[in-house]
């Protein structure tokens, strides 16, 4: 019997938690939990979200939250981050944008996202010259990386809808970090094409005509959705883009610090077992490689694609 406050075991999914071995001639990735991924080709790096502070559930629920600069600096040092050009927020909830301005301030990178993300940056003192607001279809380049932003939609049950319309100065309640615009970000590099799709939802037809080799696919809250919803999501994102590898993100308990092993969300918030029992047969049907990434370890997401 599943206890609502209990956490599913990752043991059944250990075969999928094999890192794709990093190599020196392509794109290297580091996963930082939720949908935070650092991509680098040795010359230029880009980061999605960079959420590493990860305040606890009680503080998020009834208190105020703020980014922890020391935690961000520790992550930068641990990853030996060099030449970070852009920090991209998939949307503006705190589990995507809380720490992003500090990564920009600490490294000199641009903070890229919606008007809401820009106001979150302003609240922490990111200069206007380091803020880039993007709209649907916009493409920006950093070194050999080309990033195309495609309007998407948050997963069902958005707790903090709306926009951030003025500079957000922390500490503040978690609900102050409102959704803003949700993006699916297609990253094109000479080594291949990576789609960052953080939220488990989609706009029908939005990705038709787009091609990706690898998708960082958000699966948060999928365990609470119907079979029809999950199948449509898979077909509209994975099948539509022709991806050959799916790297699962946004499944971990982000109320738990990154100094401890990742674990799935508790059953009352999500059910990763229900997600995987339906997702894996679709992957086998379509010949798609499935990976559950490991935090901090370097991997080569575009390597050895069949």
N, C-alpha and C positions, 0 to 999 in steps of 0.2 A: 504494500500500500504506500502510495506517495504522500509524504507529509508536506503540506503547503510551504512550510518554512525550510524544508530540506532542499539539498542541492543534488541534481543528477550527478552521477559518476562520469568521469571522462574515460574510464577504463575501456568501454566498448569502442572508443574512437581513437585509441592509441595508434592503430595502423595508419590513420590519416594524419597523425601529428609528426610525420617524418618531414623534416625540413628538406627543401630542394637545395642541394648543395650549392653554395655560392661559388662564383667563378670570377675571374679578374677581367674578362673581356666583354662584360655585358652590364646589366643593371642589377645591383644588389639591393635587397630589401631588408628592413628591420621592422618587425611588428611590435607595437607598444600597447596592445590591448585595445578594446573597443574597435574603432575604425581608424586608429592612428598607425600610419605606415610611413616610414622614411625610405625614399627611393634615391639611389645615387649611382652615377656612372663613373665615379672617380674624379670627375671634373666639376659636376654640378649636382646638387641635392635638392629635392623637393619633399615636403612633409605634408601629410594630411592630418589635420586636427592637432596632434601632439598633446593629447589629454593624458597627463601623468599625475596630477595632484590627487584625483580620485577621492574626494571627501566621502565620509561614511554615510550610511543610510539615514541615521538619526539626524545628523547635521543637515543633510539635504532636505529631509522631511519637515523639520521644525525650526531649523536655525538659519544662519546666513553662511554663505560660502565665499571663498576667494582663492585665487591661484597661489601656489606656494613657490616662490622664486627659487628657493634652495632645491626643491625637488626637480624643477625644470633644469637648473644648472647641473645637477647630478646626472640627469639623463643626457644632457649635451656632452658632458665629460665622458660618461660611460660609452656612448656611441662614437666618441671622437668626431663629432659633427664638424664638417668642413664645407665651406662653399655652399651653405644653405641659401638658396635663392628665393624660395617661396614657401609660405605656410598657408595651406588651402583648407578652408572650413567647408565641410560637406553641407552643414547648415549651422544654425547659431545656438542650439541648445548647449547647456554648460558642458555636457560630456563630449562636445566637439570643439567648443570655442573658449572654454575657461582659460586654458593655458596658452592658446595660440598667440596672443599678443606678446607674452613674455618670450616665446621662442623668437619672434621677430625682433624684439628689443635686444635680446642677448646676442643675436647673430647678425643683425642687419638685414635679415630677409624681408621681403614684402609680405604683408598680410593680405590674403586674397579671398574674396567671397562677396556676400551680399551687402547691402546698405546696413543691415543689422550687424553683421560681422565688423564692418568699419566702425560702427558706433561702440562696439565692445572694445575695439582697439583704441579708440579715442579715450575711452574711460580709463585706460591704463597708460596713456601718454604716448602711444605710437604716433610718430609724426605723419602729417598728411602725405608727405613724399613717399612713405612706406605703405600706404593704403591703396589697394586696387579693388575697385568694385567691378564685378563682371555681370553680364546679362546672358540670357539664353543664346547659345551659339557663338559666344565670344571665344576666341583662341588667343592665348598668350604663350610666349616662348621664353624659356630659361635654358641657356646652353643648347644641348641637343634635345631637350624635352619640349614638346608642344602640348599644351593643356587646353582642351576644349570643354567648355562648361555647358551642360545640357540641363534644362529645368527638369526636376523630378518631383517627387512627393514623399512626405514623411510616412512612415509605417502607420497602420491604423492605431488609434488611441493616442494621438498627439496630446500630451498633457499641457504643453506650453505653446499653443498656437499664437500667431501674431508676429509683430515686428518690434525691433528695438529702435526707437525713434529718437533717442538722444544718448549722449555718451553714458555708458554704464560703468559706474564706479563701484568696485567691490570694497567691502563685503556686501552682499545683497542676497535676497532669497533666490533659490534656484529658478523659480518661475520668471525672474527678470530676464534670463537668457532665453528669449523667445525664438521660435523656429526661423523666422526670416524666410529666405529662399532656400529650398533644398536642391542640391545639384547632384548629377551624375557626371563624373569627370573622366574624360577619355584622354589618356596620356600616350602620346605617340613619340617613339624613340627609334633610332636606327635598329635597335635590338628587337623591337616588337611593340605591340600595342596593349596597354593595360587600362582597364576600366575600373575606376573606384566608384562603387555603388553601395553607399553606406547604409541606406535605409531600405528595409524590406517592403518595398512597394514600388509601383511604377506607373507611369502614364502610358496607356495603351498606344502602341505605335511609335513612341518617342525614340526608341533605339533602332527601329527598322532602318536599314541602310548603313548603320554604323558597324564597324568590324573591330573585334577585340580578340587577342590571343589568350589573355588571362583576365579574370575578373576577381577583384576583392569584393565579395558578395556579402552584404549585410543580411543576417538571418535573425536579428532581434525581433522577438514577438511573433515569429512565424509559428511557433508551437501552439499558439492560441488561435490560429487562423484555420479556415476550412481547407479541405483537400483542393477544392476548386481554386481558392485564392493562391495556394502554394504552387499549384501546377501552372496557373496563368503567370505568376511571377517568374517562375523558371523559364517558361517559353518566351516571355516578353523581354527578358534580360539575357539569359544564357543562350538559348537557341537562336534568338534574333540576331545576336552578334557573332555567332559561330565560335564562341570561346572553346578552347580545348582544356583549360584548367580553371577551376574555381577554388579560390582561397577564401575560406569562411571567416567572417569577421563580425563583430558586434554580437557575440554570443556570451561573452564572459561577464561575470559579476563585477561591474565597474565601481561598486562601493568598497572594494577590497584593494589595498595598495599593491603596486607592482613589485614590491619587495617580497611578496608571497606568491606561490604558484597560482596560476589562473584556475578558476572554477566556473562552471556555468551559473547563470542566474537561478535563484530559488524557484521552485515550482509555481509559487503563487504569482510570479511575474512572467514566467516563460516555461517552456518544456522542450529542452533541446532533444530529448529522446523522440518526442512526437515529430519534431522537425526532421531529424535524421532518418527516421523510419520511412519517411515519404520522399525526402530529397535524394537519398542515395540510389534508390531504384531509378529515378529519373536520370541521374548521372550515368548509371550503367547503361541505360537505354540509349543514351546519346553519345557514349564513349568519352565522357568528360572526366578528367582527373580531379579528384577532390582532396584538398589539403586543409588541415587545421593548423594554422601557424603557431610557432613557439615564440614567446617574447624574447627580445634581445638578441636572438641568434641570427646571424646573417644568412640569407637565402637568395637564390637566383630564380625568381618567379618565372622567367621566360626560358629557362634552360630545359632541355630534354623534352620538348613538347612533341607529342606524337601526332 
